[in-house]
């Protein structure tokens, strides 16, 4: 049996979470911390990373596989001196479920007028507001990867009419889907727009004034709603704010932003029809991350192919 190779951990997560998860992870392997400046990483063959130190690749020149600490990998692809080795995305049931829970929560919150009712509560106002049924609204999900498809399924369970869009055509039973050429048709049918896109050159800034102007106006909810939990770089925040102010959008739920943390001066904080969460829609379960990475390392050393490897051409 081959010797188990060394792994280095470089995760900008809470130290306590990482420590607890490492207590029973990577059995039989040498585990190093990149945060330890004195650690010799020269023999490390695997790295589990989330926003790692820029010097990682200099300190660990023998790396064979990179395991992302989250579903997104754009931060890795943008790193200088990135070695030509496989990059593995974190795909796990816990990550998927957390995301689809958040998406459903936001869609239901806007359907049932939660922001408006919370404002009435603060003002001590007792007034019933119009609330359509889920079946009266069409939710359009942009991004039909693992996270997007699970969100589609759970939104359908809640009764929403759901359609989907991705750059290349995806077939989902019982769901009308569109590809790049059908974007305008997709938008024209959408009352609640959900962004779950990876960040690539093609998707950077895609959620902008032009796109918002093509969403359906006058549907059961009156004005369209924008929900984004994909990547902050996919939205133009000035355009989101303008669309909310001028009534092109009736509300928004945002978990990701162009710059994080969101600046205290951003108008988004004080908008009554906006729900903000701090990039917490689908926080990685560190134990699940380590289990996933460890299983793939063992398979890799046994000659099995890696799963969920990033295509550097498409960026996901």
C-alpha positions as CSV (number, residue, x, y, z in Angstrom):
1,X,0.0,0.0,0.0
2,X,1.4,3.4,-1.0
3,X,2.3,6.0,1.7
4,X,-0.3,8.6,2.3
5,X,0.9,12.0,1.1
6,X,1.2,15.2,3.1
7,X,-1.7,17.7,3.0
8,X,-1.5,21.4,3.8
9,X,-4.4,23.4,5.2
10,X,-4.9,27.1,4.2
11,X,-8.4,28.1,5.1
12,X,-9.6,31.5,6.0
13,X,-12.3,30.0,8.2
14,X,-12.8,30.3,12.0
15,X,-9.7,28.7,13.6
16,X,-11.8,26.8,16.2
17,X,-13.9,25.2,13.5
18,X,-10.8,24.1,11.6
19,X,-9.1,22.8,14.7
20,X,-12.2,20.8,15.7
21,X,-12.6,19.3,12.2
22,X,-8.9,18.3,12.0
23,X,-9.1,16.4,15.3
24,X,-10.3,13.3,13.4
25,X,-9.5,14.0,9.8
26,X,-6.8,12.8,7.4
27,X,-5.8,9.7,9.4
28,X,-2.3,8.5,8.7
29,X,-1.3,11.7,6.9
30,X,1.0,14.5,7.9
31,X,-1.2,17.7,8.1
32,X,0.5,21.1,8.0
33,X,-0.8,24.6,8.5
34,X,0.1,27.3,6.0
35,X,-0.6,29.8,8.7
36,X,2.5,28.5,10.6
37,X,5.2,30.6,9.0
38,X,7.9,28.1,10.2
39,X,6.1,25.1,8.7
40,X,8.1,23.3,5.9
41,X,5.6,22.8,3.1
42,X,8.1,21.6,0.6
43,X,6.8,18.0,0.6
44,X,3.1,18.7,0.6
45,X,1.2,17.1,-2.2
46,X,-2.4,18.3,-1.5
47,X,-3.7,21.7,-0.4
48,X,-7.2,22.4,1.0
49,X,-7.7,26.1,0.5
50,X,-10.0,29.0,0.8
51,X,-8.5,32.4,-0.1
52,X,-5.0,31.1,0.7
53,X,-1.8,33.1,1.3
54,X,-0.3,34.2,-2.1
55,X,3.1,32.6,-1.2
56,X,1.5,29.1,-0.8
57,X,2.7,27.8,-4.2
58,X,6.3,29.0,-3.5
59,X,6.3,27.3,-0.2
60,X,4.7,24.1,-1.5
61,X,6.2,23.5,-5.0
62,X,5.3,19.8,-5.1
63,X,1.5,20.2,-4.9
64,X,-0.4,17.7,-7.1
65,X,-4.1,18.6,-6.3
66,X,-5.9,21.7,-4.9
67,X,-9.1,21.2,-3.0
68,X,-11.3,24.3,-2.8
69,X,-12.9,25.1,0.5
70,X,-16.1,26.1,-1.2
71,X,-18.2,25.7,-4.4
72,X,-16.6,28.8,-6.0
73,X,-13.1,28.6,-7.5
74,X,-12.7,32.0,-9.1
75,X,-10.4,33.1,-6.3
76,X,-8.1,30.2,-7.1
77,X,-8.1,30.9,-10.9
78,X,-7.1,34.5,-10.2
79,X,-4.1,33.6,-8.1
80,X,-0.6,34.5,-9.5
81,X,1.7,31.6,-10.3
82,X,-1.1,29.0,-10.2
83,X,0.4,25.6,-11.0
84,X,-1.0,23.5,-13.7
85,X,-2.6,20.9,-11.4
86,X,-6.2,19.7,-10.9
87,X,-8.5,22.0,-8.9
88,X,-11.3,20.2,-7.2
89,X,-14.6,22.0,-6.3
90,X,-16.3,21.2,-3.0
91,X,-19.5,19.5,-3.9
92,X,-21.3,18.0,-0.9
93,X,-24.9,17.4,0.2
94,X,-24.5,19.8,3.1
95,X,-23.3,22.6,0.9
96,X,-26.1,22.0,-1.6
97,X,-28.9,21.7,1.0
98,X,-27.8,24.9,2.8
99,X,-27.9,26.9,-0.5
100,X,-31.3,25.6,-1.6
101,X,-32.7,26.3,1.9
102,X,-31.5,29.9,1.6
103,X,-32.9,30.3,-1.9
104,X,-36.3,29.0,-0.9
105,X,-36.4,31.1,2.2
106,X,-35.7,34.3,0.2
107,X,-38.3,33.4,-2.5
108,X,-40.9,32.8,0.2
109,X,-39.9,35.9,2.1
110,X,-40.7,38.1,-0.8
111,X,-43.8,36.1,-1.8
112,X,-45.2,36.6,1.6
113,X,-44.2,40.2,2.0
114,X,-41.8,39.6,4.9
115,X,-39.7,42.9,4.5
116,X,-42.9,44.9,4.4
117,X,-44.4,43.2,7.4
118,X,-41.2,43.7,9.4
119,X,-41.4,47.4,8.6
120,X,-45.0,47.5,9.7
121,X,-44.0,45.7,12.9
122,X,-41.4,48.3,13.7
123,X,-44.0,51.1,13.0
124,X,-46.7,49.2,15.0
125,X,-49.0,49.1,11.9
126,X,-51.7,46.4,11.6
127,X,-52.4,46.1,7.9
128,X,-52.9,43.0,5.8
129,X,-51.0,43.1,2.5
130,X,-51.7,41.4,-0.8
131,X,-49.9,38.0,-1.1
132,X,-50.1,35.9,-4.3
133,X,-49.7,32.2,-4.2
134,X,-46.4,30.6,-5.2
135,X,-48.0,29.1,-8.3
136,X,-48.8,32.6,-9.6
137,X,-45.1,33.5,-9.8
138,X,-42.3,32.2,-12.1
139,X,-38.9,31.9,-10.5
140,X,-36.1,32.0,-13.0
141,X,-32.9,30.3,-11.8
142,X,-29.7,31.4,-13.6
143,X,-27.0,28.7,-13.1
144,X,-28.0,25.1,-13.3
145,X,-25.1,23.3,-11.7
146,X,-25.5,21.1,-8.6
147,X,-26.7,24.0,-6.4
148,X,-29.0,25.4,-9.1
149,X,-30.7,22.1,-9.9
150,X,-31.3,21.4,-6.2
151,X,-32.8,24.9,-5.7
152,X,-35.1,24.3,-8.8
153,X,-36.4,21.1,-7.3
154,X,-37.1,22.6,-3.9
155,X,-38.7,25.7,-5.3
156,X,-41.0,23.4,-7.3
157,X,-42.0,21.6,-4.1
158,X,-43.1,24.9,-2.6
159,X,-45.4,25.4,-5.6
160,X,-43.5,28.0,-7.7
161,X,-43.4,27.8,-11.4
162,X,-39.7,27.4,-12.1
163,X,-37.6,27.9,-15.3
164,X,-33.9,27.7,-15.7
165,X,-31.0,29.3,-17.7
166,X,-27.5,28.2,-18.3
167,X,-24.9,29.1,-20.9
168,X,-25.2,25.7,-22.5
169,X,-28.5,23.9,-22.6
170,X,-29.5,21.7,-19.6
171,X,-32.4,19.3,-19.6
172,X,-34.4,19.0,-16.3
173,X,-37.6,17.0,-16.2
174,X,-40.7,19.2,-15.9
175,X,-38.7,22.4,-16.1
176,X,-38.5,24.8,-19.1
177,X,-34.8,25.6,-19.7
178,X,-33.0,28.1,-21.8
179,X,-29.4,28.5,-23.1
180,X,-27.4,31.6,-23.9
181,X,-29.4,32.4,-27.0
182,X,-32.7,32.3,-25.1
183,X,-31.7,34.8,-22.3
184,X,-34.2,37.5,-23.3
185,X,-37.1,35.0,-23.5
186,X,-36.1,33.6,-20.1
187,X,-36.0,37.0,-18.5
188,X,-39.3,38.1,-20.0
189,X,-41.0,35.2,-18.1
190,X,-39.3,35.7,-14.8
191,X,-40.9,37.3,-11.7
192,X,-38.2,36.3,-9.2
193,X,-34.7,36.0,-10.6
194,X,-32.2,33.8,-8.7
195,X,-28.5,34.1,-9.4
196,X,-26.4,31.0,-8.8
197,X,-23.8,31.5,-11.5
198,X,-20.1,30.9,-11.2
199,X,-17.8,33.9,-11.7
200,X,-16.2,33.8,-15.2
201,X,-15.3,36.5,-17.7
202,X,-18.7,35.9,-19.3
203,X,-20.7,36.2,-16.1
204,X,-18.9,39.2,-14.5
205,X,-21.4,42.0,-14.2
206,X,-24.1,40.1,-16.0
207,X,-26.7,41.3,-13.4
208,X,-26.9,44.9,-14.6
209,X,-29.4,47.6,-15.6
210,X,-29.9,46.1,-19.1
211,X,-30.7,42.7,-17.7
212,X,-33.0,44.0,-14.9
213,X,-35.0,46.0,-17.5
214,X,-35.9,42.7,-19.4
215,X,-37.5,41.0,-16.4
216,X,-41.3,40.7,-16.4
217,X,-43.1,43.7,-15.1
218,X,-46.7,43.6,-13.8
219,X,-46.8,40.0,-12.8
220,X,-48.6,38.7,-9.7
221,X,-45.9,40.3,-7.5
222,X,-46.1,43.6,-9.4
223,X,-42.3,44.2,-9.6
224,X,-39.6,41.6,-10.2
225,X,-37.4,40.4,-7.3
226,X,-33.6,39.8,-7.6
227,X,-32.0,37.1,-5.4
228,X,-28.2,36.5,-5.7
229,X,-26.2,33.9,-3.8
230,X,-23.7,33.1,-6.6
231,X,-20.7,35.4,-6.8
232,X,-20.6,39.1,-5.9
233,X,-18.7,39.9,-9.1
234,X,-21.7,38.8,-11.2
235,X,-23.7,41.9,-10.1
236,X,-23.2,45.6,-10.8
237,X,-24.2,47.0,-7.4
238,X,-24.8,50.5,-8.6
239,X,-27.3,49.1,-11.1
240,X,-29.0,47.0,-8.4
241,X,-29.4,50.1,-6.2
242,X,-30.7,52.2,-9.1
243,X,-33.2,49.5,-10.1
244,X,-34.5,49.3,-6.6
245,X,-34.8,53.1,-6.3
246,X,-36.5,53.6,-9.6
247,X,-38.9,50.6,-9.3
248,X,-37.5,48.4,-12.0
249,X,-37.0,45.9,-9.1
250,X,-39.5,45.5,-6.3
251,X,-37.0,44.0,-3.9
252,X,-33.8,41.9,-3.5
253,X,-32.1,39.3,-1.3
254,X,-28.3,39.5,-1.5
255,X,-25.7,37.2,0.0
256,X,-22.8,38.2,-2.1
257,X,-21.3,41.6,-3.0
258,X,-18.6,43.1,-5.3
259,X,-16.5,44.0,-2.2
260,X,-16.9,42.0,1.0
261,X,-17.7,42.9,3.7
262,X,-20.3,45.2,2.2
263,X,-19.3,48.8,3.0
264,X,-21.2,50.4,5.9
265,X,-21.9,53.3,3.6
266,X,-23.8,51.2,1.0
267,X,-27.5,52.3,0.5
268,X,-28.4,48.6,0.4
269,X,-28.2,48.4,4.2
270,X,-31.1,50.7,4.8
271,X,-33.4,49.7,1.9
272,X,-36.7,48.3,3.4
273,X,-37.2,45.9,0.5
274,X,-33.7,44.4,0.7
275,X,-32.6,41.4,2.7
276,X,-28.8,41.1,3.3
277,X,-26.9,38.2,4.6
278,X,-23.1,38.1,5.0
279,X,-22.0,35.5,2.4
280,X,-23.6,33.0,4.7
281,X,-26.2,31.3,2.4
282,X,-24.1,28.1,2.1
283,X,-21.3,28.2,4.6
284,X,-19.0,25.2,4.2
285,X,-19.2,22.5,6.8
286,X,-15.5,22.0,7.6
287,X,-15.9,18.4,8.7
288,X,-17.8,17.6,5.4
289,X,-15.1,19.4,3.5
290,X,-12.3,17.4,5.0
291,X,-14.3,14.1,4.6
292,X,-14.8,14.9,0.9
293,X,-11.1,15.9,0.4
294,X,-9.8,12.8,2.3
295,X,-12.0,10.4,0.3
296,X,-10.7,11.9,-3.0
297,X,-7.1,11.8,-1.9
298,X,-7.5,8.1,-1.0
299,X,-9.1,7.4,-4.4
300,X,-6.5,9.4,-6.2
301,X,-3.7,7.4,-4.6
302,X,-5.5,4.2,-5.5
303,X,-5.5,5.2,-9.2
304,X,-9.1,6.4,-9.3
305,X,-10.0,9.7,-11.2
306,X,-10.8,12.8,-9.2
307,X,-14.4,14.1,-9.2
308,X,-15.6,17.7,-9.7
309,X,-12.4,18.8,-11.4
310,X,-12.6,22.4,-12.6
311,X,-12.5,23.1,-16.4
312,X,-10.1,26.0,-16.6
313,X,-11.5,27.1,-19.9
314,X,-15.1,27.6,-18.6
315,X,-14.0,28.5,-15.1
316,X,-16.1,25.9,-13.3
